[in-house]
Amino acid sequence: MKLRSKLPLTGLLLGWMVLASSALFATAVFATEEEMPLDNVRAYSPDAQMPEKPGGSRWSHAFGRPDARRVLLHVHRIVLGPMDRFEISTPEFDLLLAITTSQGERWLPAFETSAVRVDLIDQPDGVRAYAGVDAVAYGREPLEPATLCNNPSQLKDITCLKDEQPCEDVFRYASGEAVARLTFKVRNNTTGDTLLIANNCTGWLVKKDLRRDLLLTAKHCMIRTNRTMLEVQAEFNAEYGNGTMDCQQGGPGCGVPNQACMGSPVIKGSRFYNDPVCDWSMIRLDANGPAVLELAANSSQAGDVVYIPQHPSGRCKEIDDGTIVAATVGCDPPNGNLACETGHRVDTEGGSSGSPVLLDVVGRPDRHKVVALHNCGGCAPGNATSYNNAVDVEGIKRRLTLACQTVDGTVPVELSDLQVESNAGGVTLRWRLSDIARGQIEQLEVERAESFEGPYENLTPSGLSPEATSFTDAEVVAGHTYWYRILLHESSGALSLAGPLSVLAARPGSSTGLHSVQSRRGGPAEIRYAIGRTGTPMRLEVFGVSGRRVRVIESRVRDAGEFLVTWDRRDDAGRDTGRGVFLVRLTAGGASFARKLLVVHD
């Protein structure tokens, strides 16, 4: 969760480690965390003897490090019979998690301890038990402080609402089924190491048509300094079983204190959209989730009762309610924008960022619909004017369709002949707008990133007029690859996107050549080429398999540099060429280069 104060968003950074074999606890060499030197590795052997756990165990193994605050294990497969168990405990045998059903590949919950022991207990039930732990990660950062509006905290396990009187509320409990605990895999852009971030954020599935694979969370969970997001794991239904504790008390409530829980299904995703204005992101999951939440038609009002299902500090799913208040201070930029936000007095902790804020006002059409997305804390017990922040639903709905198009890779390109070229002067983008589009567009913005996923930096904070047809980025490093996209702000307030397209910043001495041709589903073909000498006459053409020329894409004198142009798959007469095999030919400086282009989609 993002704090509204100047405390840094540290999160939980964990080194990602792969073992040498898929056998149960085979000899392991663990890569280190980013703060540790790369040669400081540590290995465990399956021959290490441990005291037998009371009740008997077939295999036992220990994972730990003295400087760790928590341990996270990755399993590639667990096979258990009806009587078998896979247990994770402290070295003193205090049970942290008992797994009694077979599991697929996943990260287990983070355990708040410096060391754990695991025990595979194989009973004579006709099934040979198996457990493969193929990665382990250690975290050393402290969890972020809670931002409680009440003292003591009123957070309670969401299972209290399932069948515990007088707290039963089947509607609030059902809303929580769309909420997931998130784990992030990222790359350190300086060292290249792969790291894990856990216990840090919550996400939820949003209703969009009939889809159940679109997950929303806070943008600051996705965008981190010097990190590239690689993958998100969403774990649904991570909650305690029914308990006997008083559901009206603060703290763990109905659950079993000090024990972890596992959820199902566990679904991953690696296609992302990060909103350019407000603190929210979308992740497209690889499969459908169990439930969705609907966005409210209207914003909430001051005094409205709301509730938040969440995973505070990465714990099992909990819930609290409170009221909406007017926000007068936003989250620190770039994560928050006061124009996007509202305030609420609902208890949250680190790990709650991204949680849905749902309305619960009797008689309102938007009851049990999402009115905001929690994104930062500022509440303090005893201070009745303090509050936490959330992104208002209007800030999400404004670009929800664009987000879907981005994660699906189907963003419509409204610019004609979008081209990118690189030379000694930098990277230049060129485009054309039709007369109709020019009348609809209020301004354009050019953004740049160092990867497809971003984060993207706005290179034109003051915007460009609809009459603009080019932009040059002179602040590039030769030999680096950059991704560019253009945001088109329509007069209606809608936002559309052209791109992204990638380009390699020109390197000294680049030779003439046709580097690549690529056809994209439902979009233009991309053609990349280089010119080695300034003042070279060149001609870029497309031919059919019969040898007939289909289109002259370019015929001009070029300066030295590397270029990307697009072909809209139309011939010189403007007719759609359809599917088929084409030949792209570059003629420049007395040399000729050709590549085959296969178009299989209309």
N, C-alpha and C positions, 0 to 999 in steps of 0.2 A: 504494500500500500504506500502511496506517495503521501508524505507529510507536507502540510502547508508551510511549515517552518523551513529553515535552510539546512536541515539535516540531509545528508546525501542518501540517495536511494542505493544502498549497498546490496540488498537482496542476499541470496545465498549462492555463492559461486562454488561449484564443485568440479574437480577434475573428472574427465570421463575416461574410464579405464577398461581395456579389453583383455581378457585372459587368454592364455595360450591354447586352451583346449576346451571342448564342450563337455568333457567328462566331469563328473561331480567333483568340484573343488580341485581340479587339476592344478599343477604348478602354475602360479600366477605371477606375472610381472606387471605391476600397476604403474601406469603413467602418473605423473605428479600434478598437483594443482599449479595454477599459474604463478603463485608466489614462490614455489620451490624450484631449485635448479633441476634441469632435465635429467641429470645423471643421478639424482637422489631418489632411487627407486627402492622398492621393498617387495620381497617375495614371500609367499606362504607355500608350504608344502603339505600335501595330503597326508604325509606321514606324521605330522605334528600330533602328539598325543594330548588329549584333553580328558578331564574327569568325566565319567559317564553321567549323563543327566539322570536324575531320579525317574524311574519308570522305564529306563532303557532307551537307547537310540542306536540306529545303525550307522549313521555318520554324524560327526560333529566337526565344526570348524569355527575359527575365530577371525574376525575382521576388526581392526582398530588402529588408532594412532593417538598418541598422548595429547597432541595439540588440537584434536578434532572436537567440535561441539556436537556434530551429528554425523550419522552414517547412512548412506543410501546404497541399496543393493539392486542390481539388475538381474533378472532371471530370463533365460531364453526358453525354458520349459520346466513345468513341474507336473509330474504324473503321480497321482495318489489313488489308492484304493479306498473303499468305504471306511476302513479302520485306520488308515495312515494319517500322519500329521507332519507338517513342516513348520517348525517353531523358530522364532527369533526371540532371543532373551538377552538380558544384560549378562555380563560374566558371572554375576551372583545368582543367576537363574530366575530373575524377575521377568516374567513373561511380557513381551512387548507385542507380539503378533502370533497367532496360531492360524495356519492355513490348512484347511481340511478338504479342499476341492482342487482338481487339476487346474493349472494356469498356463496361458500362452506367454509370449514374450512381452515384458513390461518392466517398468521401474516400480519397485515397492515403495511404500511411504518412507519418508525420512524419519529416522529414529534419533531423538534428542539425547544422545549419549556419545561418549568417545570410542566405545567398542561394543560389539555385539557378538554373540555366538549363535550359530544356527545348528539345528538338530533335525535330521530326517529320521522319523520313527516309522519303520516298516513293519507292519503287523501281518500275521498269516491270514490274509484275506483273498489270496489268489491273484493279487496284482503286485508286480515288482515295482516298488516306489522308486522314483527318480526325481532329482532336482538339480538343475544346472544353473549355477551363479556365474555369469560370464563378465560381470563388471561390478566395480565398487567405486564409490565416490565419497570423499570426506569434505565436510563444510566447516569453516572456522569463523565465519562472520556471525555476529549476534543477530537474532531476529529483531525486526523493527518494533518499536514500542507500540502498545495499544493506544488507540485514540478513543477513549471511553467517554460517553456523555453522562454515564451514571456510575455511582460508587455504592455497592460493588457492581461489577459488570452484570448486565441482564442477558448476555448471550447464553443460550441453552441449546442442547442437541436437538436437531430437527426431528429426531424420532419421538421426542416428547409430544409432538403434534399428531402422531400417528394413531396412538390408542391409549394415551395417558390422560385421564381426567384429573383436573378440570382444564387441561391445556390442549385438548384435542381440537385440531383444526385441519380437516382433510384437504381444504382448498389450499392453504398455505403449504402444507406438506407436499401436495401434488405439484405446486409451482417449483419446489426444490428439485424435482426429478430432472429438470433441464439444466441444472447447475453442476459444474465439474471442477475438480481440483486440477490445477495445471502444473506441468513440469516442462521446462524449456531447455532445448539443446542449442548452444550458440558456439560460434567460432571467435577466438581472440584474433583480431585482425593484425596484431603485431607479431605474435608468436606462432599463429596458426593452430594453437591447441584447441581442442574441443572441450567445452565446459558444460556443466549442468547448472541450472538455476531451479531450485525447488522451494516449496513452502512460501511462494512469493505472490501468487495471484490466483484469482478465481475467474471462471468464464461461464457462459451460458449460451444455449442454442436459441436463435431467434427465428420466429416464424416468417417465412418468405415463400409465398405460393405453397407448394406441397413439400418443400425441402425440409430435411432434418439434419443437414450437414454443415450449417453456417454458424460458427461460434464467435461470440463477441467477448472482448475483454478490454482492459485499459491499454492505451497506446504506449504508456511509459513502461508497461510490462514487456513490450515487444522491441522497443527501440532503446538501446543502451550504448553508452560511449564506447567506441572502438570494438563493438561486437556486431557480428552478423547472425541473424536468427536463422537456424537451420531447420528446426522441427519443434512442434508443440505436441505434448501428450496430454490428452483430456481424459480424466478418470471420473466417471459418473457413479452416482449412488454410493459414494464413499461416506458411510455413516455407521454409527454403532447399531448393534441389535437392541432389542427392547431391554430396558433396565428397570430398576426399582427405586431410583433416587427421585427426590421431589422435583418435579418438572418446573416448579415456580422459583426455585433457587437459581442464583447466578452460577457460572462455572460450568463444569461438564454436564450437569443435568442428568438425563436418563442414561448416559453412557457409563462405561467402566473406566474410571480415571486411570491415566498413565498408560493406556493401551492404544495402539494404532488400529486403523481399520483399512480395509481394502474395498474398492468399488469395482463395478462392472456395468457396462463394457468399458474397455480402455481403447481409445481411438486416437490415432495420430493425424497430423496435418502439416503440410509444408508449403501451402500457397497462402499469401498474406496480403491484406490491404491495411495501410496505416492512414487514418484520416489526416488531411493536411491542415485542418483547423482545430478540431476538438480532440480530446484525449480518449479516443476509442479506436479499436482495430478489429478486423474480421479475419478469422482463420477458416479455410475450407478443410473440413475433416475428410479422411479417406473413406468413411462409411457413415451411415445414418446413426444418430444418437437416439436415446429413449423417448425424449419429449421436447417440446419447444415452448417458448414464451412469446406472447404477442405484444407488440409495441402499442402503447396507448395512443388514442387519436389526439389527445390534448395534453398539454403540460400540466403538472401538478400545481396546486395552489398552497400558499402559506397556511399552515394548520392542518393540512391533509395528513391522515394516518397512513404510514407506509411501513413495509417490512423488508428485510434483506436476508435471504438465504446465502450463506457464505462459507468459506473455508479459512477462518482466522488462524494465522500462523501455520497454515497447512494442516490443521487438525481435521477430524471428521466434521461433516457438515453441521453447522450451527445456524441459529436464527435469532434475530432481535427485531423489535419494532420501535417506532418513534414517530416524529412529525417532520413535515417539510418546513423549512424556514427560508427566508430570502438570503441569497448569498451576496455579500458585499466585498469579499476578498476571494480571488481565484487561486488555484494551485500555481506553484512557481512555473514560469515558462521554461522549456517549451512544452511541458506536459499538460498544462491546463490553460484555459482561456475563460476569463470571467464571463464573456459574452455567451459561452456555451453552457454555463453551470448554474446549478441550484444548490441549496444547502439542506441538510437534514440532521436530525438529532437521533441517530441510531448507532449503537455501539458497534465498533469495528476494530480490527487489529491489522498488523502487517500480514499480508496474504489475502486480505479482503478486497483489494483493488480489482475492479472488473466485475464485481457482483451486481446483480440486478436489483433495482429499487422498485418494489411493486406497490401499487395503490391498494388500500383496503378501506374504502369509504362506502358504506351501505347506500345503495340506490344509484351510484355513479356507473355509467356504462363501461368505464375503464377499470372497474374493480378487478384486481388480480392480474392487471396488465402492467407492463414495465413503463414507468414514467421517467426513469433516469438510470445511469450506470455509475456506481460508486467509484471514485477515483482518487480521493486523498482525504487525509484526516486533519482535524483541527480542534476536535472536541476536547474539553477538559472537565472532569468531575467538579461540581460546585460552581461552575461558570455557566450560568443560564443563557448567556448570549453567544457562547461558543458553538461551533457546528462543524460537521464534516461536509465535504463537497461531493457532487455527482454531476455527470454530464447529462443535461436535460434531453429528453427524448427527441425534441425537435432537432438537436444537433446531430442525432444519429439518423433520423429519417431523411434528412436533407440529401445525404449521399449514400444511402443504403443500396440503391440500385447500382450506382457506380462501384461500390464495394463488391457486389456480387459479380459484376462484369469483370472486375480486376482479378478476383481469385479464380474465375472460370477461364480467364484468358480470352474473353470475347468482347473486350472494350471496343466500341465502335470508333473508328478513326474519322473524325470530321474534317481533318485537314487534307488537302489534296497534295500529292507529290511531296510528302515529307521526306527530306533528305538530311543526311549528316555527313560532313566532310571534315577532314583533319589535315592541317598543314602546319608550317612553322609558326603561323600566327595564332594557333589554337584550334578549337573545335567550333565549326559553324553549322547551325541548323537552318534549313530553308524550307518554306512551306507556302501553300496558297490556300486562301479561303474563298469559297464561292460568294457571289453577291448576297445570296439568301443567308448564308451562314454569317457573313459579316454584319448583317442587320440584327442577328440574334445574339451575337457575342458582345459582351461588355468590355472584357479585357482578357489577356492571356498571361500565363506565368510559365516560365521555363524552370524545370527542376532537374537536378543531377544527383546521381548516386554512384557508388562503387560496386553495387551488385543489383541484380534484378529486384530483390526484395526490398532494397533500401537500407537505411533511411534515406529519403530524398531531401536535398537542400534546395530551397527556393533561391534561384539566381537573379530573379527580377522582383524583389519585394514591392516595388512601386507598380508593377504590372506593365504590360505592353498593350498598345492600342490594337483594335481589330485590323488596322491598316498595316501593321507590321508584317513583314514576310521573312525575316531572318533574325538570328541572334548569334553572336560570337562569344564563346567562353574562352578567354585568354588565360585563365588560371588553371592550366592542366599540366600534368607531368608527362613528358614523352615516354612512350612505352606502356603507360597505364591504360586499362580499359575502363570506360565510363558508360553509365546508362543515363539517357535523357528522356524526359517526357514533357508534354505540354498540357497544362490545365487550361480549359476553356470555360470561363465564367459567363453564363448566359444571363441576359437581362431579367429572366424569370427567377433567378436565384439558383437554378440547377447548375450542376458542374459535370462536365464530361472530360474525357482524357484522350490524348493521342500519344501512342507509344506504349511502353518504353522501347527505345532502340539503343543498341550498344555501339560503341566505336572505340577503336584503339588509337590513342593519341599518337600523332605522327612521330616516327623515329627518324633521326638523321640517316640519310642514305637509303631510304625505302626504295625498292625496285618496282618497276611497272609489273602488274599482274592482276589476274582475276582471282580473288581469294576464295569467295564462296557465293553460292546462290541457294536460297532457302524459301520454300513455300509454306505459308502459315494457314491453318484452317480458317476459312472464311475471310481471310485478310489478304493484303498485298504480298507479293514475293519480295524478298530482300536480297539485294545484290551488293557485294562488297568488292572493291577493287582499289588499286594503288597506282599512282603515276610517279615515276622516279625523277622527272626533270620538269622544271617550270617552263611553260610555253609549249607543251606537247599537244598537238592536235589528236583528238580521240573520238571514237564512235562506239556506242554501246547499243547492241541490237539483239532482238529475240527472233528466232526462226522456228518454224514447225518442223516435224520429222520429215516432211516432203522437201525441205529446203527452201520453202517459200518464206520470205521475210514477213513477220507478223507485226513488229513494232520497232521503231527507232526510239530508244529511251533517251539517249543523249548524243549530241554531235556538237562539239565545241572544243575550245582550247583550254586546257586545264593547267593550273599550277601544280607543283609537286605536292603530294599528300596522300592520305588514305580517305576513301569515300564510301558512303553507304547511300544507295538510292533504292526506291521502291517502284515496283511495277504493279499497276492495278489490275493486271491480267486482261487488259483490253487491247485490241489491235489499233492500228493507226486511224481507223474509221470510228473508233469508240465502241466497237462491238465486243461483247464478252467472249473470250476465247475458250471458256469451259475447261474441262479436265483434259489431261494428255501429257505427252512428253515434248519438251521444248529444248532448244539449244540457245544459250546466252553467249554472245561473242563480243569480246572487247578488242578493238583495233586501236593501237596507239604507238606512235614512234616507229612505224615500220614493222611492228610485231603484232601478232594476233594470238588471242587466248580464248578458249571456249570451255564451257561447263554445261552439263546436262541438268535440266530442271524438270522435276516430276511433280505435276499438280494432280492430286487425287481427290481433292475436296472442291465442291462448288463454292 
